[in-house]
Amino acid sequence: MNLKPETLQRIEEVIPHYPVARSAVLPLLHLIQEDAGFISAEATEWVAARLDLQPINVLEVVTFYPMFRQQPIGRRLIKVCRTLSCALRGGYQTCAAFEQEFKVRRGGVSADGEVTIEFVECLASCGTAPVVMIDDDLHENVDCARARELSARIRAEAAARR
């Protein structure tokens, strides 16, 4: 497993904060996903070995919490809220617009590796539904037209990096 030295240092700093090593599983998984982008089978085994657990004990945590990904994602992550307020105000159509713009289904990675789109539960902005989070930025009142505008911006930013 290839983690940055800073991540390994943070892991070593986190573990002693927990009187029972098993309690450090969640923070370690967060640190690994932040660094690697997802939790690989190798990472699951590494955490288990580091905390003196069975790999199944770590895998139970990875598969229970929806925020942990077991597959790589695109460079940009588009999260579309699907809870009631957003659904009633067009969240499903907004998600479909992003899928159409990037020619990728939810959970997949666009052909250029740039984007992954996923449905998520409540982004805590029901009054401005439908809401979308792109990486760490919240976008409110995202209808299909706004989804196309945001998609164009993502493509322009990707082109500028090349």
Number of C-alpha atoms within 10 A of each C-alpha: 11 10 13 11 9 10 16 16 10 13 19 13 10 14 19 11 11 11 9 10 14 16 13 18 21 15 14 22 21 16 18 24 20 12 16 17 18 19 22 18 13 12 23 24 19 16 23 19 13 15 19 11 16 13 18 12 15 23 18 11 15 20 12 10 10 10 12 17 16 17 12 17 19 18 16 18 18 24 22 29 27 25 19 15 18 26 17 12 19 20 26 19 16 27 27 19 19 25 21 13 17 21 14 17 16 17 17 18 21 21 11 10 13 16 25 24 25 18 17 16 13 15 18 11 17 17 11 14 25 29 29 28 16 18 11 10 9 13 18 16 20 24 21 18 11 16 22 18 14 17 20 14 12 17 15 11 11 14 9 8 6 5
